[in-house]
């Protein structure tokens, strides 16, 4: 069976990916910062291995790569992310807050993908799915507010579009998803989609990807999203 690696796997969309792929018989490598206190993740049935990974910590990432050795990874889901302070105006943005969100949301996914490139290249599916947001779309979200989160997702989109071009020679597909407005801790209780609905749709899209889709920004249902 294929193998999926999910970052930020202990809650929200990441946890739902783990549940659904495990239920379908996939081998799942579920990563989170604290593999001891994983909550609901520890109760999910299936072939699931939980590993420690702080995506912002190079030592933690190196340890994961060493632990996985040459294991083939069919699908990497770069899901781990943070929102940061909400609603701050330009004159109130704190540099350290901004840098922290940019690091987690835009830089760390590239470092994770880069570190696992050979594992992905030796698999059958050779796919990297990155969880972004329509808030990273300049076309759709050019208005003010939420500078920190929006800019981090826009940066993620560009970073992964560039990486898609770089790894095309390896046959690796790299796509970027807006998961919809999902009822998670980040999305809030008023969101229009459940994690189950979002992930079911993204999985259907992931299963149909070809190299022609690599480097694209997609809605959770597979429709094209504007940059």
C-alpha positions as CSV (number, residue, x, y, z in Angstrom):
1,X,0.0,0.0,0.0
2,X,1.1,3.6,-0.5
3,X,2.7,5.7,2.3
4,X,1.6,9.2,3.3
5,X,3.5,11.5,5.6
6,X,1.4,14.2,7.2
7,X,2.9,17.2,9.2
8,X,0.8,18.7,11.9
9,X,-1.1,15.4,12.2
10,X,-2.5,15.7,15.7
11,X,-5.5,18.0,15.0
12,X,-7.7,19.6,12.4
13,X,-7.1,18.9,8.7
14,X,-3.9,17.0,9.4
15,X,-5.7,14.6,11.7
16,X,-8.5,14.1,9.2
17,X,-5.9,13.2,6.5
18,X,-4.5,10.5,8.8
19,X,-7.9,9.1,9.6
20,X,-9.0,8.8,6.0
21,X,-5.8,7.4,4.5
22,X,-5.4,4.9,7.4
23,X,-9.0,3.8,6.9
24,X,-8.2,3.1,3.3
25,X,-5.3,0.9,4.2
26,X,-2.5,3.3,3.6
27,X,0.6,3.4,5.7
28,X,0.6,6.7,7.5
29,X,3.6,8.5,9.0
30,X,1.9,11.1,11.3
31,X,4.2,13.8,12.6
32,X,3.7,16.3,15.4
33,X,5.8,18.2,17.9
34,X,4.9,16.1,20.9
35,X,4.5,12.4,19.9
36,X,3.8,11.5,23.6
37,X,0.7,13.5,24.2
38,X,-1.1,13.2,20.8
39,X,-4.7,13.1,22.0
40,X,-7.2,11.8,19.4
41,X,-4.4,10.8,17.0
42,X,-3.3,8.0,19.3
43,X,-6.8,6.4,19.0
44,X,-7.0,6.3,15.2
45,X,-7.0,2.7,13.9
46,X,-4.7,1.7,11.1
47,X,-1.1,1.3,10.1
48,X,0.0,4.6,11.7
49,X,3.5,5.5,13.0
50,X,3.7,8.7,15.0
51,X,7.0,10.6,14.8
52,X,8.3,13.7,16.5
53,X,8.7,16.7,14.1
54,X,8.9,20.4,14.8
55,X,9.0,21.7,11.3
56,X,10.8,24.8,12.4
57,X,13.7,22.9,14.0
58,X,16.4,21.7,11.7
59,X,17.7,19.2,14.3
60,X,14.2,17.7,14.6
61,X,13.9,17.4,10.8
62,X,17.3,15.8,10.5
63,X,16.3,13.3,13.1
64,X,13.1,12.4,11.2
65,X,15.0,11.9,8.0
66,X,17.5,9.7,9.8
67,X,14.7,7.6,11.4
68,X,13.0,7.1,8.0
69,X,16.2,6.2,6.3
70,X,15.3,5.3,2.7
71,X,11.6,4.6,3.2
72,X,9.6,5.6,0.1
73,X,7.0,8.3,0.7
74,X,4.2,8.4,-2.0
75,X,2.5,11.5,-0.6
76,X,3.9,14.3,1.6
77,X,1.2,16.5,3.0
78,X,2.7,19.8,4.2
79,X,-0.1,20.7,6.6
80,X,1.6,22.2,9.7
81,X,0.9,25.9,9.9
82,X,0.0,28.7,12.3
83,X,-2.1,31.9,12.0
84,X,-0.3,34.3,14.3
85,X,-1.8,37.5,15.6
86,X,-5.1,38.4,14.0
87,X,-6.4,41.8,12.8
88,X,-3.2,43.8,13.4
89,X,-2.8,47.0,11.4
90,X,0.4,47.9,9.6
91,X,1.6,50.2,12.4
92,X,1.1,47.4,15.0
93,X,2.8,44.5,13.3
94,X,5.5,43.0,15.4
95,X,8.6,41.8,13.4
96,X,9.1,38.7,15.5
97,X,5.5,37.6,15.1
98,X,5.7,38.1,11.4
99,X,9.0,36.2,11.1
100,X,7.6,33.3,13.2
101,X,4.6,32.8,10.9
102,X,6.6,33.2,7.7
103,X,9.1,30.6,9.0
104,X,6.4,28.0,9.8
105,X,4.1,28.6,6.9
106,X,6.4,29.5,4.0
107,X,9.9,28.3,4.8
108,X,9.5,25.1,6.8
109,X,7.4,23.3,4.2
110,X,10.2,23.8,1.6
111,X,12.8,22.5,4.1
112,X,10.6,19.4,4.8
113,X,10.1,18.8,1.1
114,X,13.7,19.3,0.4
115,X,14.8,16.9,3.2
116,X,12.4,14.2,2.0
117,X,13.0,14.7,-1.7
118,X,14.8,11.3,-2.2
119,X,12.2,9.4,-0.2
120,X,9.4,10.9,-2.4
121,X,11.4,10.4,-5.6
122,X,11.7,6.6,-5.0
123,X,7.9,6.1,-4.5
124,X,5.2,5.4,-7.0
125,X,3.0,8.5,-6.6
126,X,5.8,11.1,-6.0
127,X,3.4,13.8,-4.8
128,X,3.7,16.7,-2.5
129,X,0.5,18.5,-1.4
130,X,0.8,21.8,0.5
131,X,-2.0,23.2,2.5
132,X,-2.3,26.9,1.8
133,X,-5.3,29.3,1.8
134,X,-7.2,31.5,-0.6
135,X,-6.0,34.2,1.7
136,X,-2.7,33.8,0.0
137,X,-4.3,34.8,-3.3
138,X,-3.5,38.4,-4.2
139,X,-6.3,38.3,-6.8
140,X,-8.9,37.3,-4.2
141,X,-7.5,38.9,-1.1
142,X,-5.9,42.2,-2.1
143,X,-7.7,44.1,0.7
144,X,-6.2,45.2,4.0
145,X,-5.8,43.4,7.3
146,X,-4.3,40.0,8.2
147,X,-1.0,41.0,6.7
148,X,0.9,38.3,8.5
149,X,-1.1,35.2,7.6
150,X,-1.9,36.3,4.1
151,X,1.7,37.2,3.2
152,X,2.9,33.8,4.6
153,X,0.5,31.9,2.5
154,X,1.3,33.9,-0.6
155,X,5.0,33.2,0.1
156,X,4.2,29.5,0.4
157,X,2.5,29.5,-2.9
158,X,5.5,31.0,-4.7
159,X,8.0,28.9,-2.8
160,X,6.2,25.7,-3.8
161,X,5.6,26.8,-7.4
162,X,9.4,27.3,-7.7
163,X,10.1,23.9,-6.0
164,X,7.7,22.2,-8.5
165,X,9.8,23.4,-11.3
166,X,13.0,22.2,-9.6
167,X,11.9,18.7,-8.9
168,X,10.0,18.1,-12.2
169,X,13.0,16.2,-13.6
170,X,12.5,13.7,-10.7
171,X,8.9,13.2,-11.7
172,X,7.7,14.7,-8.5
173,X,4.3,16.5,-8.5
174,X,4.0,19.6,-6.3
175,X,0.6,21.1,-5.8
176,X,-0.9,23.8,-3.5
177,X,-4.4,23.6,-2.0
178,X,-6.9,26.0,-0.5
179,X,-8.7,23.5,1.8
180,X,-11.8,25.6,2.0
181,X,-13.1,27.4,5.1
182,X,-12.9,24.5,7.5
183,X,-14.2,24.1,11.0
184,X,-10.9,23.7,12.9
185,X,-9.3,25.7,15.7
186,X,-8.0,28.1,13.0
187,X,-11.1,28.2,10.9
188,X,-13.5,28.6,13.7
189,X,-17.0,27.2,14.4
190,X,-18.7,29.3,11.7
191,X,-16.7,27.8,8.8
192,X,-18.7,26.2,6.0
193,X,-16.9,22.9,5.7
194,X,-16.1,20.0,8.1
195,X,-12.6,18.6,8.1
196,X,-14.1,15.4,6.6
197,X,-15.7,17.2,3.7
198,X,-12.5,19.2,2.9
199,X,-10.2,16.1,3.1
200,X,-12.5,13.9,1.1
201,X,-12.5,16.4,-1.8
202,X,-8.7,17.0,-1.6
203,X,-8.0,13.3,-1.6
204,X,-10.1,12.9,-4.7
205,X,-8.1,15.7,-6.4
206,X,-4.8,14.3,-5.2
207,X,-5.6,10.9,-6.6
208,X,-6.2,12.3,-10.1
209,X,-3.1,14.6,-10.3
210,X,-0.7,14.4,-13.2
211,X,2.6,16.2,-13.9
212,X,0.5,18.7,-15.9
213,X,-0.9,19.8,-12.5
214,X,2.4,20.3,-10.8
215,X,3.0,23.9,-9.7
216,X,-0.6,24.8,-9.6
217,X,-2.8,26.4,-6.9
218,X,-6.0,24.4,-6.5
219,X,-9.3,24.7,-4.6
220,X,-10.1,21.7,-2.3
221,X,-12.3,20.3,-5.1
222,X,-9.6,20.4,-7.7
223,X,-10.7,23.6,-9.4
224,X,-8.0,26.2,-10.3
225,X,-7.4,29.0,-7.9
226,X,-6.2,32.5,-9.0
227,X,-2.8,33.5,-7.7
